[in-house]
């Protein structure tokens, strides 16, 4: 039997899916190519800033812009490396298939290169989901990770759930499994954006991560509540 993540579709979730789908349907691609490139660049910088800021990176959008332009930035070397890795990952973004494990591992390799020894490989030890200094979830043991990820990616490939729901379920389940030694948060957010972009290209240029950063406490609260209920509905509702 195919794996089925536990989640409940509430009326609130259905209403939000309908509203977002309608809004996306009204959005159009920017006709002016030069303007489109500028907008994409601005939103990519905002996306990278938001996702890394959630993980404690202190670099500003201006500093990230400088790194993108090849300028020298006076900042902690690890934080500069995180930004360079994220920029490299987003350069490869459109080549990845959400259901492909090899692409998931490649993305992690690029994002975490020079930051951890296990970049591009599943973890070998125990980890937990942290909110500040608090552990809000202890992840499954390392020996279960390959099987759990195979189940999750298999479900993603087979599901007929709306992409707005499927991407949120995937994001939550990914964070529950916490398959890597580090970088799970940024990978979960990156992969949700990838799933959504495969549904509608407009999501490639929407800085969803910057919105999550602005509501960081609620983000972790939704993860914790979904874990407590063994149902990702609270996290789905938050993401929508």
Residue pairs with C-beta under 8 A, 6 or more apart in sequence:
2 154
2 155
2 158
3 151
3 152
3 154
3 155
4 155
5 152
5 155
5 169
5 172
5 173
5 232
6 230
6 231
6 232
7 165
7 169
7 172
7 231
7 232
7 233
7 236
8 231
8 233
9 165
9 233
10 233
10 237
12 237
13 165
13 233
13 236
13 237
13 240
16 164
16 237
16 240
17 162
17 164
17 165
17 240
20 164
20 240
21 162
21 164
24 200
24 202
27 202
29 36
29 201
29 202
30 36
30 39
39 205
40 204
40 205
41 68
43 205
43 206
43 207
44 90
44 205
44 207
45 61
45 64
45 65
45 68
46 61
46 207
46 209
46 210
47 90
47 193
47 207
47 208
47 209
47 210
48 64
48 83
48 86
48 87
48 90
48 209
49 59
49 60
49 61
49 64
49 209
49 210
49 213
50 207
50 208
50 209
50 210
50 211
50 212
50 213
50 214
51 86
51 185
51 186
51 189
51 190
51 209
51 212
51 213
52 59
52 79
52 82
52 83
52 86
52 186
53 213
54 185
54 186
54 189
54 209
54 212
54 213
54 216
54 219
55 82
55 185
55 186
57 79
57 82
57 83
58 75
58 76
58 79
59 67
59 73
59 75
59 79
59 80
59 83
63 73
63 75
63 83
64 83
66 72
66 73
67 73
67 80
67 83
67 84
67 87
68 87
73 80
78 115
81 113
81 114
81 115
82 115
85 110
85 111
85 112
85 113
85 114
85 115
86 111
86 186
88 110
89 107
89 110
89 111
89 190
92 106
92 107
92 110
93 190
93 193
93 194
93 197
93 204
94 197
94 204
95 103
96 103
96 104
96 106
96 107
96 194
97 103
97 198
98 156
98 170
98 191
98 194
98 195
98 198
99 153
99 154
99 156
99 157
100 153
101 149
101 150
101 153
104 149
104 153
104 187
104 191
105 120
105 121
106 120
107 187
107 190
107 191
108 119
108 120
108 121
108 180
108 183
108 187
109 119
109 120
111 119
111 183
111 186
111 187
111 190
112 118
112 119
112 120
112 180
112 182
112 183
113 119
115 182
115 183
116 181
116 182
116 183
117 181
118 124
118 180
118 181
119 183
121 180
122 142
122 145
122 146
122 149
122 179
122 180
123 142
123 145
123 178
123 179
123 180
123 181
124 142
124 181
125 142
125 181
126 138
126 139
126 141
126 142
127 139
127 178
127 181
127 184
128 135
128 136
128 137
128 138
128 139
128 178
129 135
129 136
129 137
129 139
129 175
129 178
129 184
129 220
129 223
130 136
131 217
131 220
131 224
136 220
136 223
136 224
136 227
137 175
137 176
137 178
137 223
137 224
137 227
139 176
139 177
139 178
140 148
140 176
140 177
140 178
145 177
145 179
148 177
148 179
149 177
149 179
152 170
152 173
152 174
152 177
156 166
156 170
156 195
159 166
161 169
163 195
163 196
163 198
163 199
163 200
164 196
164 199
164 240
165 236
166 195
167 192
167 195
167 196
167 199
167 239
168 192
168 232
168 235
168 236
168 239
168 240
169 232
169 236
170 191
170 192
170 195
171 188
171 189
171 191
171 192
171 235
171 239
172 223
172 226
172 232
172 235
172 236
173 232
174 184
174 187
174 188
174 191
175 184
175 185
175 188
175 223
176 227
178 184
180 187
189 208
189 209
189 212
192 208
192 239
193 203
193 204
193 206
193 208
193 209
196 203
196 208
197 203
197 204
212 219
215 238
218 238
219 238
221 238
222 234
222 235
222 237
222 238
222 239
223 235
225 234
225 235
226 232
226 233
226 234
226 235
